[in-house]
Amino acid sequence: QVQLVESGGGLVQAGGSLRLSCAASGNIFRVNAMGWYRQAPGKQRELVATTTSGGSTNYADSGKGRFTISRDNAKNTVYLQMNSLKPEDTAVYYCNAGVVGPSLLLYNYWGQGTQVTVSS
């Protein structure tokens, strides 16, 4: 089994910053792509940003120029630095990872989610 443990959410005023972290642990042979998604009340879960094991990144338009995704492959950890936060960034943020286990099969995992609330 693999666990994704997120941290770093909280309440922040508009214009502020937060840094989310997500660490993967368990029966891991290799972690492939990692990413962040979010889900606001009454809305579908949406992509925020992803990164490959090689460091390539992809961002949703909503976060371009404000959010930065990075990872530490040695720690199987992905980060999301969020600057210039807006009230519309309020959501539960979920970590996602594609993990290759000892069987060399690829599985998709989700974290439990961390709440980000941006007040106006």
C-alpha positions as CSV (number, residue, x, y, z in Angstrom):
1,Q,0.0,0.0,0.0
2,V,1.0,3.6,-0.6
3,Q,-0.1,6.6,1.4
4,L,0.0,10.2,0.3
5,V,0.0,12.6,3.3
6,E,-0.7,16.3,2.6
7,S,0.1,19.3,4.8
8,G,0.2,23.0,4.6
9,G,-3.4,24.1,4.0
10,G,-5.1,26.7,6.1
11,L,-6.8,30.1,6.2
12,V,-5.1,33.1,4.5
13,Q,-6.1,36.5,3.4
14,A,-6.3,37.4,-0.3
15,G,-2.9,38.2,-1.6
16,G,-1.2,35.9,0.8
17,S,0.8,32.7,0.2
18,L,0.6,29.1,1.2
19,R,2.9,26.1,0.6
20,L,1.4,22.7,0.3
21,S,3.4,19.5,0.7
22,C,2.6,15.9,-0.1
23,A,4.8,12.9,0.8
24,A,4.3,9.5,-0.7
25,S,5.3,6.5,1.5
26,G,4.8,2.7,1.5
27,N,5.6,0.0,-1.1
28,I,7.2,2.3,-3.7
29,F,9.5,1.2,-6.5
30,R,9.2,4.5,-8.4
31,V,7.0,7.6,-8.3
32,N,6.1,8.8,-11.7
33,A,3.9,12.0,-12.2
34,M,2.7,13.8,-9.2
35,G,0.3,16.6,-9.1
36,W,-2.3,18.8,-7.3
37,Y,-6.0,19.0,-8.0
38,R,-8.7,21.0,-6.2
39,Q,-12.4,20.8,-5.6
40,A,-14.5,23.8,-4.5
41,P,-18.0,23.3,-3.0
42,G,-20.5,22.4,-5.7
43,K,-17.8,22.0,-8.4
44,Q,-15.9,19.2,-10.0
45,R,-12.4,18.4,-9.1
46,E,-10.0,20.2,-11.4
47,L,-6.3,20.2,-12.3
48,V,-4.0,22.7,-10.6
49,A,-0.6,21.5,-11.6
50,T,1.4,18.4,-12.4
51,T,5.1,17.5,-12.6
52,T,6.9,14.5,-14.0
53,S,9.7,12.7,-12.4
54,G,12.0,14.5,-14.8
55,G,10.8,17.9,-13.7
56,S,8.5,18.9,-16.5
57,T,5.5,20.9,-15.3
58,N,2.0,21.7,-16.4
59,Y,-0.3,24.3,-14.9
60,A,-4.0,25.1,-15.2
61,D,-4.5,28.6,-16.5
62,S,-6.0,29.7,-13.2
63,G,-2.6,29.2,-11.5
64,K,-0.1,30.3,-14.1
65,G,2.2,33.0,-12.8
66,R,1.0,32.5,-9.2
67,F,1.5,28.8,-8.4
68,T,4.8,26.8,-8.6
69,I,4.9,23.0,-8.4
70,S,8.1,21.3,-7.5
71,R,9.3,17.9,-6.2
72,D,12.0,16.2,-4.3
73,N,12.4,12.8,-5.9
74,A,14.6,11.5,-3.0
75,K,11.8,12.2,-0.6
76,N,8.9,11.3,-2.9
77,T,7.5,14.6,-2.1
78,V,5.7,17.2,-4.2
79,Y,5.1,20.8,-3.2
80,L,2.8,23.6,-4.4
81,Q,3.8,27.1,-3.7
82,M,0.8,29.4,-4.0
83,N,1.3,33.1,-4.1
84,S,-1.1,36.0,-4.7
85,L,-4.0,33.9,-3.5
86,K,-7.6,34.8,-4.4
87,P,-10.9,33.9,-2.8
88,E,-11.7,31.8,-5.8
89,D,-8.7,29.6,-4.9
90,T,-10.7,28.4,-1.9
91,A,-11.1,24.6,-2.2
92,V,-9.9,21.3,-0.9
93,Y,-6.6,20.5,-2.5
94,Y,-5.8,16.9,-3.3
95,C,-2.4,15.4,-4.0
96,N,-2.2,12.8,-6.8
97,A,0.6,10.4,-7.7
98,G,1.3,7.6,-10.2
99,V,3.3,5.0,-8.2
100,V,5.0,1.9,-9.5
101,G,5.0,-0.8,-6.9
102,P,7.4,-3.7,-6.3
103,S,5.3,-5.7,-8.9
104,L,6.2,-3.0,-11.5
105,L,2.5,-2.2,-11.9
106,L,1.4,1.4,-12.0
107,Y,-1.2,2.6,-9.6
108,N,-2.9,5.9,-9.2
109,Y,-3.2,7.3,-5.6
110,W,-4.9,10.3,-4.0
111,G,-4.3,12.1,-0.8
112,Q,-7.0,12.8,1.8
113,G,-7.1,16.5,0.8
114,T,-6.2,19.7,2.6
115,Q,-8.5,22.7,3.0
116,V,-7.3,26.0,1.6
117,T,-9.5,29.0,2.4
118,V,-8.8,32.5,1.1
119,S,-10.6,35.3,2.7
120,S,-11.4,38.6,1.0
